[in-house]
């Protein structure tokens, strides 16, 4: 059985890539059913996320390109 390699990103690095958003911001996004933010993977007591996750890639791209950070834009893109 082949093991699929997936790159993990720790929550602190994710927040830094998203322009330095707070832990509370990612917590709110994660708990917002309408936004459907990817759930973290627990590694001991730390949170990590799979970079290959399409939703996470879209979110990181929005922030990297400095597209206006509007909640409705995120909801629209992630609902597709």
Secondary structure, 3 states (H helix, E strand, C coil): CCCCCCCEEEHHHHHHHCCCCCHHHHHHHHHCCCCCCCCCEEECCEEEEECCCHHHHHHHHHHHCCCCCCHHHHHHHHCC
